Amino acid sequence: MIIIRNKKLLLSLSVFFIAFLLTGCSPFSSPLTVEEALLTSIEVSPSEMTLEIGESKEITSVTAHYDNGTEANIALTTCTYESDKPGTATVSPSGTINGIDSCTASTAAIITVSYTEDTTTKTDTVSVVVTNPSPG
């Protein structure tokens, strides 16, 4: 009788375990919902630079900021760039800024960096002062 009871207990536990597993794998269970973080802003580094005529410097980083408090580095090639004064400073598609003609801080060229994720576009700027080369 002890053997029969142990077999019944083992059978009962096996049925319970299988039922437990099947409940977790049910097609009627609730799907896992993952909320996507929304892009709130970008930050370009450096935000200012001074170049001599003929000199080039690169934007070093673009950081995305999200509504859930997280950040992510953005590949520079996924951004777009535009100079408001291409006669003073130009910018390449990879974020390299070139000094073309001198200006003062009050007439600095502004490079606008744009990044789009899904349907959200955010921008930040780099202020560029171009000086005459140092004699030497």
NORUR-V776539 format. One record per residue. PSI is psi as a letter, one per 30 degrees, with the letter a starting at -180 (none if undefined). Layout:
{{PSI} {PSI}}
This chain:
{{e} {e} {e} {e} {e} {e} {e} {e} {e} {e} {e} {e} {e} {e} {e} {e} {e} {e} {e} {e} {e} {e} {e} {f} {g} {k} {f} {g} {l} {k} {l} {k} {k} {j} {k} {k} {k} {k} {k} {f} {l} {l} {k} {k} {k} {l} {f} {k} {l} {k} {l} {l} {k} {f} {l} {k} {l} {k} {k} {e} {l} {k} {k} {k} {k} {l} {f} {g} {f} {l} {l} {k} {k} {k} {k} {f} {f} {f} {l} {l} {k} {k} {k} {f} {i} {f} {f} {e} {k} {l} {k} {l} {f} {g} {g} {k} {k} {k} {k} {e} {l} {l} {l} {l} {e} {f} {g} {k} {k} {k} {k} {k} {k} {k} {k} {k} {k} {c} {g} {k} {k} {l} {l} {l} {l} {k} {k} {j} {k} {k} {l} {k} {k} {k} {k} {none}}
